[in-house]
Amino acid sequence: MSNYVVGDIQGCFRELEALLTQVSFNPANDSLWCVGDIVARGPSSRDALRFFYENSNSVHSVLGNHDLNLMAVLLGYRQPNPKDKLNALLEDSDRYDWLEWLRHQPLMHQLEEHNTVITHAGIYPWWTLKQASQYAQEVTKVLTGNEFKNFMQQLFGNSPEKWDSSLQGFDRYRFIVNAFTRMRYCNPEGELDFSQKDNPYERSSQDSYKPWFNFWSESENRVLFGHWAALMGETRRQDVIALDTGCVWGQYMTLYSVENKTFFHEPALTGK
């Protein structure tokens, strides 16, 4: 059995198929995790989500910001963005089955036997791994419980910008979700900046806002994340691995073999 983790798919299903062919992926024996953002912006979000749903015994995902947005759209709480190219998905008769599957996906997953952690945007540096797991489970409990719809109505927003263990209710849940699905830059005080998504290696060294992983202590655990295409896989660390390599923007999709610590790439297809 082999474990693989793929970067943001964002509706680029043909590239995902090509990657899985490269590694002879067998859903009967192998396991695939996505770092989130299965849908949006690419041409085949419906096919991608259907693939995950129909192979849910071996194909999984943590939740990304675009996945959460889709859930809110399906519930009628947000309007679809035409740039997300979701029409085929939103018109499919199985869309509410897919919604039910999505709400049961975690914000964080640990492959403990491989010292590997999977999230969409990363781990808030002022949390321990144990705390991050606990907070992720708090949100999963709400997502899968009776407060689901109310939670989705209250979810979207940028505040609070900094973690405080005394946070309660939807402010607490919103920060946890934002940290796991939207975080890129933060400052030494632990405040998140959601407005910037550029390449950090092209910024002024005097800027107080740095990539979140600059504040994350080195660990024996590998953190696998996506969300930040501008990084193009570059973190300059061996224990923090960025897997969003901008396939939907014309670059390529990346698949990571957990056991072998090797990468596989598939160029973006033209004519999307």
C-alpha positions, 0 to 999 in steps of 0.5 A: 500500500502506498500513500500519496498527497496531491496539491490543490486540484481546483477542477484540473481533473485531467491532470490529476488522472495523469498523475495517478496513472504515472504512479499506477495508483490503485484505489483498492490498495493505495490511499490518496489525500488532497491538501484541499481545494478540490474545486474552483477555477479549473474546467472540471470541478464536477468530475474531480469532486465526483471522483473523490466521492465515488472513491471515498474509501481510499481517496480523501481530502482536508478542507480548503477555502474553495471547498468551504465556499462551495458548501456555502454556495450549495446551501444558498448562503453565497453567490457563485463566482463566475470565475469558479466555473461551478455551473456543471457541479451546481446543476448536478443531481448528486450535488447535495450528496457531495455536500454531505461528503464535504462536511465530513472532511477534516481540516487536518489529517495526521499519518502518524506512522509516517510523522506526516501532517496534512492541512490546506494552508498550514498550522498556526505557529503558536499552536502545538501539533496537539492543540492544532488537532484538538481545534480542528476536531472542534470545527469538525464536530460543528460541521457534522452536527446540528449547528452546521447551517448556522456555522456556515452562515457565520463562517466567512470574515477576517476577524479575529486576526489573532488567536486567543484561547479565550475565544468562544463561539463563532469567533473561535471557529472562524479563526480556526478555519481561517488559520487552517484554510486561508493563512499565508502571512503572519507577524511576530505577534501572531496576527494573520494578514489575509490580503497578501499572497505574493512570493515571500522571497521577493518581499522586503526583508524588513517587512514584519509579516513573514510566511507562517512557516518562518515561525513554525519550529523545526520538527520531526513531523512533515507538514504538507500544505497547499493554498499558496501557488506563488511559492511554487513548492519553495519553503527552504525547509525539509519539514514543511512541504508546499504542494500547490504548484499552480496547475490551474494557473498554467504551471503544473500539479504535484503529487507526493509519495509519503513513503518514498519522499518523492515528487511527481509532476504533471504540466497543466493542459492547454486549452482549458 
